[in-house]
Amino acid sequence: MGRFNLRKLSELEASRYYQIKISNRCTALENLNDSEDIKRACEHIKQNIKTSAKDSLGLYEMKQHKPWLNAECV
């Protein structure tokens, strides 16, 4: 998985959309059983944060750099 486009968080609309997505996913976690393993619950939270970020922020597009070594260098 690539890096999230965190620069979008500076935009008010994108930031609010991300907060809503996280909030909705966390309310679904309230229905987990108390007997559920803590590691499993943490994994659910981690996955929900990643999914929300990917849905609302998208992935950071890496810039294509020109190769520094070409036929002229050889």
PQR file of N, CA, C, O and H, with PARSE charges and radii, in Angstrom:
ATOM      1  N   MET A   1       0.848  -1.174   0.000 -0.4000 1.5000
ATOM      2  CA  MET A   1       0.000   0.000   0.000 -0.0000 2.0000
ATOM      3  C   MET A   1       0.890   1.232   0.000  0.5500 1.7000
ATOM      4  O   MET A   1       1.909   1.269   0.690 -0.5500 1.4000
ATOM      5  N   GLY A   2       0.512   2.227  -0.764 -0.4000 1.5000
ATOM      6  CA  GLY A   2       1.288   3.452  -0.874 -0.0000 2.0000
ATOM      7  C   GLY A   2       1.056   4.393   0.293  0.5500 1.7000
ATOM      8  O   GLY A   2       0.375   4.058   1.263 -0.5500 1.4000
ATOM      9  H   GLY A   2      -0.316   2.197  -1.324  0.4000 1.0000
ATOM     10  N   ARG A   3       1.626   5.554   0.178 -0.4000 1.5000
ATOM     11  CA  ARG A   3       1.473   6.575   1.217 -0.0000 2.0000
ATOM     12  C   ARG A   3       0.189   7.348   0.981  0.5500 1.7000
ATOM     13  O   ARG A   3      -0.213   7.561  -0.163 -0.5500 1.4000
ATOM     14  H   ARG A   3       2.179   5.825  -0.609  0.4000 1.0000
ATOM     15  N   PHE A   4      -0.448   7.764   2.050 -0.4000 1.5000
ATOM     16  CA  PHE A   4      -1.691   8.528   1.952 -0.0000 2.0000
ATOM     17  C   PHE A   4      -1.384   9.986   1.639  0.5500 1.7000
ATOM     18  O   PHE A   4      -0.355  10.516   2.058 -0.5500 1.4000
ATOM     19  H   PHE A   4      -0.121   7.591   2.980  0.4000 1.0000
ATOM     20  N   ASN A   5      -2.273  10.622   0.910 -0.4000 1.5000
ATOM     21  CA  ASN A   5      -2.119  12.022   0.539 -0.0000 2.0000
ATOM     22  C   ASN A   5      -2.565  12.897   1.717  0.5500 1.7000
ATOM     23  O   ASN A   5      -3.692  13.391   1.739 -0.5500 1.4000
ATOM     24  H   ASN A   5      -3.109  10.192   0.571  0.4000 1.0000
ATOM     25  N   LEU A   6      -1.680  13.079   2.683 -0.4000 1.5000
ATOM     26  CA  LEU A   6      -2.013  13.818   3.902 -0.0000 2.0000
ATOM     27  C   LEU A   6      -2.169  15.318   3.665  0.5500 1.7000
ATOM     28  O   LEU A   6      -2.718  16.024   4.512 -0.5500 1.4000
ATOM     29  H   LEU A   6      -0.765  12.677   2.665  0.4000 1.0000
ATOM     30  N   ARG A   7      -1.698  15.806   2.537 -0.4000 1.5000
ATOM     31  CA  ARG A   7      -1.857  17.230   2.221 -0.0000 2.0000
ATOM     32  C   ARG A   7      -3.324  17.604   2.066  0.5500 1.7000
ATOM     33  O   ARG A   7      -3.692  18.766   2.239 -0.5500 1.4000
ATOM     34  H   ARG A   7      -1.253  15.233   1.849  0.4000 1.0000
ATOM     35  N   LYS A   8      -4.164  16.624   1.740 -0.4000 1.5000
ATOM     36  CA  LYS A   8      -5.594  16.894   1.598 -0.0000 2.0000
ATOM     37  C   LYS A   8      -6.230  17.263   2.932  0.5500 1.7000
ATOM     38  O   LYS A   8      -7.284  17.898   2.957 -0.5500 1.4000
ATOM     39  H   LYS A   8      -3.865  15.680   1.600  0.4000 1.0000
ATOM     40  N   LEU A   9      -5.608  16.877   4.037 -0.4000 1.5000
ATOM     41  CA  LEU A   9      -6.161  17.196   5.350 -0.0000 2.0000
ATOM     42  C   LEU A   9      -6.164  18.697   5.620  0.5500 1.7000
ATOM     43  O   LEU A   9      -6.896  19.160   6.495 -0.5500 1.4000
ATOM     44  H   LEU A   9      -4.752  16.361   4.017  0.4000 1.0000
ATOM     45  N   SER A  10      -5.369  19.457   4.892 -0.4000 1.5000
ATOM     46  CA  SER A  10      -5.372  20.912   5.062 -0.0000 2.0000
ATOM     47  C   SER A  10      -6.610  21.538   4.426  0.5500 1.7000
ATOM     48  O   SER A  10      -6.957  22.678   4.736 -0.5500 1.4000
ATOM     49  H   SER A  10      -4.775  19.081   4.181  0.4000 1.0000
ATOM     50  N   GLU A  11      -7.277  20.802   3.538 -0.4000 1.5000
ATOM     51  CA  GLU A  11      -8.529  21.272   2.945 -0.0000 2.0000
ATOM     52  C   GLU A  11      -9.660  20.955   3.920  0.5500 1.7000
ATOM     53  O   GLU A  11      -9.768  19.830   4.408 -0.5500 1.4000
ATOM     54  H   GLU A  11      -6.996  19.877   3.285  0.4000 1.0000
ATOM     55  N   LEU A  12     -10.490  21.937   4.198 -0.4000 1.5000
ATOM     56  CA  LEU A  12     -11.535  21.794   5.202 -0.0000 2.0000
ATOM     57  C   LEU A  12     -12.526  20.686   4.844  0.5500 1.7000
ATOM     58  O   LEU A  12     -12.889  19.880   5.701 -0.5500 1.4000
ATOM     59  H   LEU A  12     -10.402  22.851   3.802  0.4000 1.0000
ATOM     60  N   GLU A  13     -12.957  20.641   3.605 -0.4000 1.5000
ATOM     61  CA  GLU A  13     -13.954  19.654   3.196 -0.0000 2.0000
ATOM     62  C   GLU A  13     -13.403  18.227   3.283  0.5500 1.7000
ATOM     63  O   GLU A  13     -14.089  17.322   3.759 -0.5500 1.4000
ATOM     64  H   GLU A  13     -12.662  21.296   2.909  0.4000 1.0000
ATOM     65  N   ALA A  14     -12.188  18.033   2.831 -0.4000 1.5000
ATOM     66  CA  ALA A  14     -11.567  16.707   2.872 -0.0000 2.0000
ATOM     67  C   ALA A  14     -11.327  16.270   4.314  0.5500 1.7000
ATOM     68  O   ALA A  14     -11.497  15.097   4.648 -0.5500 1.4000
ATOM     69  H   ALA A  14     -11.631  18.768   2.444  0.4000 1.0000
ATOM     70  N   SER A  15     -10.937  17.205   5.160 -0.4000 1.5000
ATOM     71  CA  SER A  15     -10.701  16.899   6.565 -0.0000 2.0000
ATOM     72  C   SER A  15     -11.987  16.460   7.254  0.5500 1.7000
ATOM     73  O   SER A  15     -11.989  15.484   8.004 -0.5500 1.4000
ATOM     74  H   SER A  15     -10.799  18.158   4.889  0.4000 1.0000
ATOM     75  N   ARG A  16     -13.065  17.165   7.007 -0.4000 1.5000
ATOM     76  CA  ARG A  16     -14.350  16.796   7.612 -0.0000 2.0000
ATOM     77  C   ARG A  16     -14.840  15.447   7.094  0.5500 1.7000
ATOM     78  O   ARG A  16     -15.375  14.645   7.860 -0.5500 1.4000
ATOM     79  H   ARG A  16     -13.063  17.958   6.397  0.4000 1.0000
ATOM     80  N   TYR A  17     -14.660  15.196   5.809 -0.4000 1.5000
ATOM     81  CA  TYR A  17     -15.073  13.924   5.229 -0.0000 2.0000
ATOM     82  C   TYR A  17     -14.308  12.768   5.874  0.5500 1.7000
ATOM     83  O   TYR A  17     -14.891  11.725   6.168 -0.5500 1.4000
ATOM     84  H   TYR A  17     -14.225  15.848   5.187  0.4000 1.0000
ATOM     85  N   TYR A  18     -13.004  12.953   6.094 -0.4000 1.5000
ATOM     86  CA  TYR A  18     -12.182  11.934   6.747 -0.0000 2.0000
ATOM     87  C   TYR A  18     -12.655  11.703   8.181  0.5500 1.7000
ATOM     88  O   TYR A  18     -12.740  10.558   8.626 -0.5500 1.4000
ATOM     89  H   TYR A  18     -12.530  13.801   5.856  0.4000 1.0000
ATOM     90  N   GLN A  19     -12.961  12.769   8.902 -0.4000 1.5000
ATOM     91  CA  GLN A  19     -13.434  12.639  10.276 -0.0000 2.0000
ATOM     92  C   GLN A  19     -14.755  11.880  10.341  0.5500 1.7000
ATOM     93  O   GLN A  19     -14.965  11.066  11.240 -0.5500 1.4000
ATOM     94  H   GLN A  19     -12.892  13.699   8.541  0.4000 1.0000
ATOM     95  N   ILE A  20     -15.632  12.144   9.398 -0.4000 1.5000
ATOM     96  CA  ILE A  20     -16.917  11.446   9.360 -0.0000 2.0000
ATOM     97  C   ILE A  20     -16.713   9.961   9.082  0.5500 1.7000
ATOM     98  O   ILE A  20     -17.344   9.113   9.713 -0.5500 1.4000
ATOM     99  H   ILE A  20     -15.461  12.806   8.668  0.4000 1.0000
ATOM    100  N   LYS A  21     -15.823   9.645   8.127 -0.4000 1.5000
ATOM    101  CA  LYS A  21     -15.554   8.243   7.796 -0.0000 2.0000
ATOM    102  C   LYS A  21     -14.991   7.499   9.015  0.5500 1.7000
ATOM    103  O   LYS A  21     -15.415   6.383   9.313 -0.5500 1.4000
ATOM    104  H   LYS A  21     -15.310  10.333   7.614  0.4000 1.0000
ATOM    105  N   ILE A  22     -14.046   8.114   9.708 -0.4000 1.5000
ATOM    106  CA  ILE A  22     -13.464   7.486  10.901 -0.0000 2.0000
ATOM    107  C   ILE A  22     -14.534   7.294  11.970  0.5500 1.7000
ATOM    108  O   ILE A  22     -14.618   6.234  12.591 -0.5500 1.4000
ATOM    109  H   ILE A  22     -13.701   9.021   9.466  0.4000 1.0000
ATOM    110  N   SER A  23     -15.341   8.315  12.179 -0.4000 1.5000
ATOM    111  CA  SER A  23     -16.390   8.246  13.197 -0.0000 2.0000
ATOM    112  C   SER A  23     -17.377   7.122  12.896  0.5500 1.7000
ATOM    113  O   SER A  23     -17.752   6.365  13.792 -0.5500 1.4000
ATOM    114  H   SER A  23     -15.273   9.176  11.675  0.4000 1.0000
ATOM    115  N   ASN A  24     -17.794   7.013  11.651 -0.4000 1.5000
ATOM    116  CA  ASN A  24     -18.744   5.961  11.277 -0.0000 2.0000
ATOM    117  C   ASN A  24     -18.151   4.572  11.472  0.5500 1.7000
ATOM    118  O   ASN A  24     -18.838   3.659  11.931 -0.5500 1.4000
ATOM    119  H   ASN A  24     -17.490   7.628  10.923  0.4000 1.0000
ATOM    120  N   ARG A  25     -16.897   4.413  11.130 -0.4000 1.5000
ATOM    121  CA  ARG A  25     -16.268   3.107  11.287 -0.0000 2.0000
ATOM    122  C   ARG A  25     -16.025   2.768  12.751  0.5500 1.7000
ATOM    123  O   ARG A  25     -16.083   1.597  13.127 -0.5500 1.4000
ATOM    124  H   ARG A  25     -16.339   5.154  10.758  0.4000 1.0000
ATOM    125  N   CYS A  26     -15.756   3.759  13.577 -0.4000 1.5000
ATOM    126  CA  CYS A  26     -15.524   3.495  14.994 -0.0000 2.0000
ATOM    127  C   CYS A  26     -16.822   3.153  15.720  0.5500 1.7000
ATOM    128  O   CYS A  26     -16.804   2.376  16.674 -0.5500 1.4000
ATOM    129  H   CYS A  26     -15.709   4.710  13.271  0.4000 1.0000
ATOM    130  N   THR A  27     -17.928   3.708  15.293 -0.4000 1.5000
ATOM    131  CA  THR A  27     -19.205   3.352  15.920 -0.0000 2.0000
ATOM    132  C   THR A  27     -19.550   1.893  15.638  0.5500 1.7000
ATOM    133  O   THR A  27     -20.207   1.242  16.451 -0.5500 1.4000
ATOM    134  H   THR A  27     -17.944   4.339  14.517  0.4000 1.0000
ATOM    135  N   ALA A  28     -19.118   1.387  14.509 -0.4000 1.5000
ATOM    136  CA  ALA A  28     -19.338  -0.025  14.210 -0.0000 2.0000
ATOM    137  C   ALA A  28     -18.523  -0.915  15.144  0.5500 1.7000
ATOM    138  O   ALA A  28     -18.910  -2.056  15.399 -0.5500 1.4000
ATOM    139  H   ALA A  28     -18.585   1.916  13.849  0.4000 1.0000
ATOM    140  N   LEU A  29     -17.405  -0.412  15.655 -0.4000 1.5000
ATOM    141  CA  LEU A  29     -16.565  -1.187  16.570 -0.0000 2.0000
ATOM    142  C   LEU A  29     -17.180  -1.307  17.962  0.5500 1.7000
ATOM    143  O   LEU A  29     -16.766  -2.158  18.750 -0.5500 1.4000
ATOM    144  H   LEU A  29     -17.092   0.515  15.447  0.4000 1.0000
ATOM    145  N   GLU A  30     -18.153  -0.472  18.268 -0.4000 1.5000
ATOM    146  CA  GLU A  30     -18.786  -0.544  19.586 -0.0000 2.0000
ATOM    147  C   GLU A  30     -19.540  -1.846  19.778  0.5500 1.7000
ATOM    148  O   GLU A  30     -19.813  -2.240  20.912 -0.5500 1.4000
ATOM    149  H   GLU A  30     -18.489   0.219  17.628  0.4000 1.0000
ATOM    150  N   ASN A  31     -19.875  -2.511  18.706 -0.4000 1.5000
ATOM    151  CA  ASN A  31     -20.636  -3.756  18.777 -0.0000 2.0000
ATOM    152  C   ASN A  31     -19.755  -4.982  19.000  0.5500 1.7000
ATOM    153  O   ASN A  31     -20.267  -6.100  19.064 -0.5500 1.4000
ATOM    154  H   ASN A  31     -19.654  -2.191  17.785  0.4000 1.0000
ATOM    155  N   LEU A  32     -18.452  -4.796  19.118 -0.4000 1.5000
ATOM    156  CA  LEU A  32     -17.556  -5.922  19.355 -0.0000 2.0000
ATOM    157  C   LEU A  32     -17.797  -6.499  20.750  0.5500 1.7000
ATOM    158  O   LEU A  32     -18.121  -5.773  21.690 -0.5500 1.4000
ATOM    159  H   LEU A  32     -18.036  -3.888  19.065  0.4000 1.0000
ATOM    160  N   ASN A  33     -17.635  -7.789  20.863 -0.4000 1.5000
ATOM    161  CA  ASN A  33     -17.811  -8.457  22.155 -0.0000 2.0000
ATOM    162  C   ASN A  33     -16.661  -8.112  23.089  0.5500 1.7000
ATOM    163  O   ASN A  33     -15.537  -7.877  22.645 -0.5500 1.4000
ATOM    164  H   ASN A  33     -17.372  -8.379  20.100  0.4000 1.0000
ATOM    165  N   ASP A  34     -16.953  -8.084  24.393 -0.4000 1.5000
ATOM    166  CA  ASP A  34     -15.900  -7.820  25.367 -0.0000 2.0000
ATOM    167  C   ASP A  34     -14.901  -8.964  25.426  0.5500 1.7000
ATOM    168  O   ASP A  34     -13.745  -8.765  25.802 -0.5500 1.4000
ATOM    169  H   ASP A  34     -17.866  -8.274  24.753  0.4000 1.0000
ATOM    170  N   SER A  35     -15.338 -10.152  25.058 -0.4000 1.5000
ATOM    171  CA  SER A  35     -14.452 -11.310  25.128 -0.0000 2.0000
ATOM    172  C   SER A  35     -13.502 -11.393  23.934  0.5500 1.7000
ATOM    173  O   SER A  35     -12.629 -12.260  23.884 -0.5500 1.4000
ATOM    174  H   SER A  35     -16.277 -10.314  24.753  0.4000 1.0000
ATOM    175  N   GLU A  36     -13.679 -10.482  22.975 -0.4000 1.5000
ATOM    176  CA  GLU A  36     -12.817 -10.516  21.801 -0.0000 2.0000
ATOM    177  C   GLU A  36     -11.386 -10.133  22.175  0.5500 1.7000
ATOM    178  O   GLU A  36     -11.164  -9.271  23.025 -0.5500 1.4000
ATOM    179  H   GLU A  36     -14.388  -9.778  23.016  0.4000 1.0000
ATOM    180  N   ASP A  37     -10.445 -10.771  21.542 -0.4000 1.5000
ATOM    181  CA  ASP A  37      -9.026 -10.553  21.804 -0.0000 2.0000
ATOM    182  C   ASP A  37      -8.658  -9.095  21.547  0.5500 1.7000
ATOM    183  O   ASP A  37      -9.126  -8.501  20.575 -0.5500 1.4000
ATOM    184  H   ASP A  37     -10.625 -11.472  20.852  0.4000 1.0000
ATOM    185  N   ILE A  38      -7.826  -8.515  22.406 -0.4000 1.5000
ATOM    186  CA  ILE A  38      -7.432  -7.108  22.285 -0.0000 2.0000
ATOM    187  C   ILE A  38      -6.607  -6.882  21.025  0.5500 1.7000
ATOM    188  O   ILE A  38      -6.729  -5.832  20.394 -0.5500 1.4000
ATOM    189  H   ILE A  38      -7.446  -8.997  23.196  0.4000 1.0000
ATOM    190  N   LYS A  39      -5.775  -7.842  20.649 -0.4000 1.5000
ATOM    191  CA  LYS A  39      -4.985  -7.702  19.428 -0.0000 2.0000
ATOM    192  C   LYS A  39      -5.888  -7.652  18.208  0.5500 1.7000
ATOM    193  O   LYS A  39      -5.640  -6.898  17.267 -0.5500 1.4000
ATOM    194  H   LYS A  39      -5.676  -8.695  21.161  0.4000 1.0000
ATOM    195  N   ARG A  40      -6.921  -8.453  18.233 -0.4000 1.5000
ATOM    196  CA  ARG A  40      -7.872  -8.470  17.121 -0.0000 2.0000
ATOM    197  C   ARG A  40      -8.625  -7.143  17.030  0.5500 1.7000
ATOM    198  O   ARG A  40      -8.855  -6.629  15.935 -0.5500 1.4000
ATOM    199  H   ARG A  40      -7.122  -9.066  18.998  0.4000 1.0000
ATOM    200  N   ALA A  41      -9.009  -6.589  18.188 -0.4000 1.5000
ATOM    201  CA  ALA A  41      -9.702  -5.299  18.208 -0.0000 2.0000
ATOM    202  C   ALA A  41      -8.785  -4.191  17.689  0.5500 1.7000
ATOM    203  O   ALA A  41      -9.231  -3.319  16.943 -0.5500 1.4000
ATOM    204  H   ALA A  41      -8.822  -7.007  19.077  0.4000 1.0000
ATOM    205  N   CYS A  42      -7.520  -4.217  18.074 -0.4000 1.5000
ATOM    206  CA  CYS A  42      -6.565  -3.216  17.592 -0.0000 2.0000
ATOM    207  C   CYS A  42      -6.366  -3.340  16.090  0.5500 1.7000
ATOM    208  O   CYS A  42      -6.224  -2.335  15.393 -0.5500 1.4000
ATOM    209  H   CYS A  42      -7.158  -4.925  18.680  0.4000 1.0000
ATOM    210  N   GLU A  43      -6.356  -4.562  15.594 -0.4000 1.5000
ATOM    211  CA  GLU A  43      -6.205  -4.786  14.162 -0.0000 2.0000
ATOM    212  C   GLU A  43      -7.418  -4.229  13.398  0.5500 1.7000
ATOM    213  O   GLU A  43      -7.272  -3.682  12.306 -0.5500 1.4000
ATOM    214  H   GLU A  43      -6.472  -5.378  16.160  0.4000 1.0000
ATOM    215  N   HIS A  44      -8.615  -4.376  13.985 -0.4000 1.5000
ATOM    216  CA  HIS A  44      -9.819  -3.804  13.378 -0.0000 2.0000
ATOM    217  C   HIS A  44      -9.714  -2.283  13.300  0.5500 1.7000
ATOM    218  O   HIS A  44     -10.044  -1.682  12.277 -0.5500 1.4000
ATOM    219  H   HIS A  44      -8.734  -4.821  14.873  0.4000 1.0000
ATOM    220  N   ILE A  45      -9.256  -1.672  14.379 -0.4000 1.5000
ATOM    221  CA  ILE A  45      -9.119  -0.212  14.413 -0.0000 2.0000
ATOM    222  C   ILE A  45      -8.096   0.252  13.381  0.5500 1.7000
ATOM    223  O   ILE A  45      -8.341   1.208  12.644 -0.5500 1.4000
ATOM    224  H   ILE A  45      -8.988  -2.161  15.210  0.4000 1.0000
ATOM    225  N   LYS A  46      -6.964  -0.418  13.330 -0.4000 1.5000
ATOM    226  CA  LYS A  46      -5.909  -0.076  12.374 -0.0000 2.0000
ATOM    227  C   LYS A  46      -6.420  -0.185  10.941  0.5500 1.7000
ATOM    228  O   LYS A  46      -6.165   0.694  10.118 -0.5500 1.4000
ATOM    229  H   LYS A  46      -6.765  -1.194  13.929  0.4000 1.0000
ATOM    230  N   GLN A  47      -7.139  -1.259  10.647 -0.4000 1.5000
ATOM    231  CA  GLN A  47      -7.665  -1.468   9.308 -0.0000 2.0000
ATOM    232  C   GLN A  47      -8.721  -0.421   8.954  0.5500 1.7000
ATOM    233  O   GLN A  47      -8.783   0.043   7.815 -0.5500 1.4000
ATOM    234  H   GLN A  47      -7.347  -1.973  11.316  0.4000 1.0000
ATOM    235  N   ASN A  48      -9.547  -0.052   9.927 -0.4000 1.5000
ATOM    236  CA  ASN A  48     -10.570   0.980   9.692 -0.0000 2.0000
ATOM    237  C   ASN A  48      -9.943   2.337   9.393  0.5500 1.7000
ATOM    238  O   ASN A  48     -10.432   3.068   8.532 -0.5500 1.4000
ATOM    239  H   ASN A  48      -9.496  -0.428  10.852  0.4000 1.0000
ATOM    240  N   ILE A  49      -8.880   2.676  10.087 -0.4000 1.5000
ATOM    241  CA  ILE A  49      -8.198   3.947   9.839 -0.0000 2.0000
ATOM    242  C   ILE A  49      -7.586   3.957   8.443  0.5500 1.7000
ATOM    243  O   ILE A  49      -7.701   4.945   7.718 -0.5500 1.4000
ATOM    244  H   ILE A  49      -8.483   2.082  10.787  0.4000 1.0000
ATOM    245  N   LYS A  50      -6.934   2.853   8.067 -0.4000 1.5000
ATOM    246  CA  LYS A  50      -6.325   2.774   6.740 -0.0000 2.0000
ATOM    247  C   LYS A  50      -7.375   2.847   5.637  0.5500 1.7000
ATOM    248  O   LYS A  50      -7.182   3.540   4.639 -0.5500 1.4000
ATOM    249  H   LYS A  50      -6.841   2.051   8.656  0.4000 1.0000
ATOM    250  N   THR A  51      -8.474   2.142   5.814 -0.4000 1.5000
ATOM    251  CA  THR A  51      -9.528   2.141   4.793 -0.0000 2.0000
ATOM    252  C   THR A  51     -10.158   3.522   4.666  0.5500 1.7000
ATOM    253  O   THR A  51     -10.415   3.989   3.556 -0.5500 1.4000
ATOM    254  H   THR A  51      -8.630   1.579   6.625  0.4000 1.0000
ATOM    255  N   SER A  52     -10.408   4.175   5.795 -0.4000 1.5000
ATOM    256  CA  SER A  52     -10.992   5.517   5.771 -0.0000 2.0000
ATOM    257  C   SER A  52     -10.058   6.510   5.093  0.5500 1.7000
ATOM    258  O   SER A  52     -10.506   7.353   4.316 -0.5500 1.4000
ATOM    259  H   SER A  52     -10.199   3.796   6.696  0.4000 1.0000
ATOM    260  N   ALA A  53      -8.775   6.417   5.379 -0.4000 1.5000
ATOM    261  CA  ALA A  53      -7.804   7.325   4.769 -0.0000 2.0000
ATOM    262  C   ALA A  53      -7.723   7.096   3.264  0.5500 1.7000
ATOM    263  O   ALA A  53      -7.646   8.052   2.492 -0.5500 1.4000
ATOM    264  H   ALA A  53      -8.411   5.732   6.010  0.4000 1.0000
ATOM    265  N   LYS A  54      -7.740   5.842   2.850 -0.4000 1.5000
ATOM    266  CA  LYS A  54      -7.656   5.546   1.424 -0.0000 2.0000
ATOM    267  C   LYS A  54      -8.906   6.044   0.695  0.5500 1.7000
ATOM    268  O   LYS A  54      -8.810   6.578  -0.410 -0.5500 1.4000
ATOM    269  H   LYS A  54      -7.803   5.065   3.477  0.4000 1.0000
ATOM    270  N   ASP A  55     -10.074   5.869   1.310 -0.4000 1.5000
ATOM    271  CA  ASP A  55     -11.327   6.300   0.692 -0.0000 2.0000
ATOM    272  C   ASP A  55     -11.444   7.816   0.598  0.5500 1.7000
ATOM    273  O   ASP A  55     -11.876   8.349  -0.424 -0.5500 1.4000
ATOM    274  H   ASP A  55     -10.152   5.435   2.208  0.4000 1.0000
ATOM    275  N   SER A  56     -11.059   8.505   1.661 -0.4000 1.5000
ATOM    276  CA  SER A  56     -11.293   9.950   1.704 -0.0000 2.0000
ATOM    277  C   SER A  56     -10.100  10.780   1.216  0.5500 1.7000
ATOM    278  O   SER A  56     -10.299  11.832   0.608 -0.5500 1.4000
ATOM    279  H   SER A  56     -10.707   8.073   2.491  0.4000 1.0000
ATOM    280  N   LEU A  57      -8.881  10.334   1.465 -0.4000 1.5000
ATOM    281  CA  LEU A  57      -7.703  11.117   1.101 -0.0000 2.0000
ATOM    282  C   LEU A  57      -7.053  10.648  -0.190  0.5500 1.7000
ATOM    283  O   LEU A  57      -6.485  11.451  -0.930 -0.5500 1.4000
ATOM    284  H   LEU A  57      -8.719   9.479   1.958  0.4000 1.0000
ATOM    285  N   GLY A  58      -7.131   9.381  -0.456 -0.4000 1.5000
ATOM    286  CA  GLY A  58      -6.472   8.827  -1.631 -0.0000 2.0000
ATOM    287  C   GLY A  58      -4.996   8.602  -1.351  0.5500 1.7000
ATOM    288  O   GLY A  58      -4.499   8.899  -0.265 -0.5500 1.4000
ATOM    289  H   GLY A  58      -7.592   8.728   0.145  0.4000 1.0000
ATOM    290  N   LEU A  59      -4.313   8.079  -2.341 -0.4000 1.5000
ATOM    291  CA  LEU A  59      -2.892   7.795  -2.198 -0.0000 2.0000
ATOM    292  C   LEU A  59      -2.068   8.911  -2.823  0.5500 1.7000
ATOM    293  O   LEU A  59      -2.486   9.543  -3.792 -0.5500 1.4000
ATOM    294  H   LEU A  59      -4.717   7.838  -3.224  0.4000 1.0000
ATOM    295  N   TYR A  60      -0.901   9.140  -2.258 -0.4000 1.5000
ATOM    296  CA  TYR A  60       0.034  10.140  -2.736 -0.0000 2.0000
ATOM    297  C   TYR A  60       0.661   9.635  -4.021  0.5500 1.7000
ATOM    298  O   TYR A  60       1.181   8.520  -4.066 -0.5500 1.4000
ATOM    299  H   TYR A  60      -0.561   8.626  -1.471  0.4000 1.0000
ATOM    300  N   GLU A  61       0.614  10.441  -5.054 -0.4000 1.5000
ATOM    301  CA  GLU A  61       1.210  10.053  -6.328 -0.0000 2.0000
ATOM    302  C   GLU A  61       2.679  10.428  -6.324  0.5500 1.7000
ATOM    303  O   GLU A  61       3.043  11.596  -6.185 -0.5500 1.4000
ATOM    304  H   GLU A  61       0.192  11.347  -5.017  0.4000 1.0000
ATOM    305  N   MET A  62       3.497   9.432  -6.476 -0.4000 1.5000
ATOM    306  CA  MET A  62       4.934   9.662  -6.488 -0.0000 2.0000
ATOM    307  C   MET A  62       5.326  10.305  -7.817  0.5500 1.7000
ATOM    308  O   MET A  62       4.807   9.936  -8.870 -0.5500 1.4000
ATOM    309  H   MET A  62       3.201   8.483  -6.589  0.4000 1.0000
ATOM    310  N   LYS A  63       6.234  11.259  -7.761 -0.4000 1.5000
ATOM    311  CA  LYS A  63       6.713  11.923  -8.970 -0.0000 2.0000
ATOM    312  C   LYS A  63       7.703  11.021  -9.678  0.5500 1.7000
ATOM    313  O   LYS A  63       8.500  10.326  -9.047 -0.5500 1.4000
ATOM    314  H   LYS A  63       6.655  11.559  -6.905  0.4000 1.0000
ATOM    315  N   GLN A  64       7.640  11.044 -10.976 -0.4000 1.5000
ATOM    316  CA  GLN A  64       8.592  10.274 -11.764 -0.0000 2.0000
ATOM    317  C   GLN A  64       9.842  11.129 -11.986  0.5500 1.7000
ATOM    318  O   GLN A  64       9.780  12.189 -12.609 -0.5500 1.4000
ATOM    319  H   GLN A  64       6.994  11.609 -11.489  0.4000 1.0000
ATOM    320  N   HIS A  65      10.949  10.664 -11.478 -0.4000 1.5000
ATOM    321  CA  HIS A  65      12.203  11.384 -11.627 -0.0000 2.0000
ATOM    322  C   HIS A  65      12.940  10.882 -12.856  0.5500 1.7000
ATOM    323  O   HIS A  65      12.859   9.709 -13.220 -0.5500 1.4000
ATOM    324  H   HIS A  65      11.000   9.804 -10.972  0.4000 1.0000
ATOM    325  N   LYS A  66      13.640  11.773 -13.466 -0.4000 1.5000
ATOM    326  CA  LYS A  66      14.460  11.381 -14.601 -0.0000 2.0000
ATOM    327  C   LYS A  66      15.681  10.621 -14.076  0.5500 1.7000
ATOM    328  O   LYS A  66      16.234  10.971 -13.033 -0.5500 1.4000
ATOM    329  H   LYS A  66      13.706  12.726 -13.171  0.4000 1.0000
ATOM    330  N   PRO A  67      16.084   9.609 -14.781 -0.5600 1.5000
ATOM    331  CA  PRO A  67      17.274   8.879 -14.322  0.2800 2.0000
ATOM    332  C   PRO A  67      18.502   9.780 -14.394  0.5500 1.7000
ATOM    333  O   PRO A  67      18.684  10.510 -15.369 -0.5500 1.4000
ATOM    334  N   TRP A  68      19.323   9.732 -13.388 -0.4000 1.5000
ATOM    335  CA  TRP A  68      20.498  10.620 -13.352 -0.0000 2.0000
ATOM    336  C   TRP A  68      21.657  10.039 -14.148  0.5500 1.7000
ATOM    337  O   TRP A  68      22.596  10.758 -14.491 -0.5500 1.4000
ATOM    338  H   TRP A  68      19.176   9.139 -12.596  0.4000 1.0000
ATOM    339  N   LEU A  69      21.603   8.763 -14.441 -0.4000 1.5000
ATOM    340  CA  LEU A  69      22.644   8.129 -15.224 -0.0000 2.0000
ATOM    341  C   LEU A  69      22.054   7.716 -16.562  0.5500 1.7000
ATOM    342  O   LEU A  69      21.102   6.937 -16.615 -0.5500 1.4000
ATOM    343  H   LEU A  69      20.841   8.179 -14.163  0.4000 1.0000
ATOM    344  N   ASN A  70      22.620   8.236 -17.638 -0.4000 1.5000
ATOM    345  CA  ASN A  70      22.132   7.893 -18.971 -0.0000 2.0000
ATOM    346  C   ASN A  70      23.295   7.565 -19.890  0.5500 1.7000
ATOM    347  O   ASN A  70      24.431   7.445 -19.432 -0.5500 1.4000
ATOM    348  H   ASN A  70      23.394   8.869 -17.595  0.4000 1.0000
ATOM    349  N   ALA A  71      23.026   7.418 -21.189 -0.4000 1.5000
ATOM    350  CA  ALA A  71      24.051   7.018 -22.154 -0.0000 2.0000
ATOM    351  C   ALA A  71      25.169   8.048 -22.268  0.5500 1.7000
ATOM    352  O   ALA A  71      26.300   7.677 -22.583 -0.5500 1.4000
ATOM    353  H   ALA A  71      22.103   7.516 -21.562  0.4000 1.0000
ATOM    354  N   GLU A  72      24.894   9.327 -22.024 -0.4000 1.5000
ATOM    355  CA  GLU A  72      25.909  10.371 -22.123 -0.0000 2.0000
ATOM    356  C   GLU A  72      26.954  10.258 -21.004  0.5500 1.7000
ATOM    357  O   GLU A  72      28.101  10.669 -21.183 -0.5500 1.4000
ATOM    358  H   GLU A  72      23.975   9.629 -21.768  0.4000 1.0000
ATOM    359  N   CYS A  73      26.564   9.711 -19.872 -0.4000 1.5000
ATOM    360  CA  CYS A  73      27.472   9.588 -18.735 -0.0000 2.0000
ATOM    361  C   CYS A  73      28.494   8.480 -18.919  0.5500 1.7000
ATOM    362  O   CYS A  73      29.571   8.523 -18.324 -0.5500 1.4000
ATOM    363  H   CYS A  73      25.632   9.378 -19.727  0.4000 1.0000
ATOM    364  N   VAL A  74      28.179   7.521 -19.711 -0.4000 1.5000
ATOM    365  CA  VAL A  74      29.046   6.346 -19.846 -0.0000 2.0000
ATOM    366  C   VAL A  74      30.146   6.579 -20.810  0.5500 1.7000
ATOM    367  O   VAL A  74      30.965   5.689 -21.039 -0.5500 1.4000
ATOM    368  H   VAL A  74      27.305   7.486 -20.194  0.4000 1.0000
TER
END
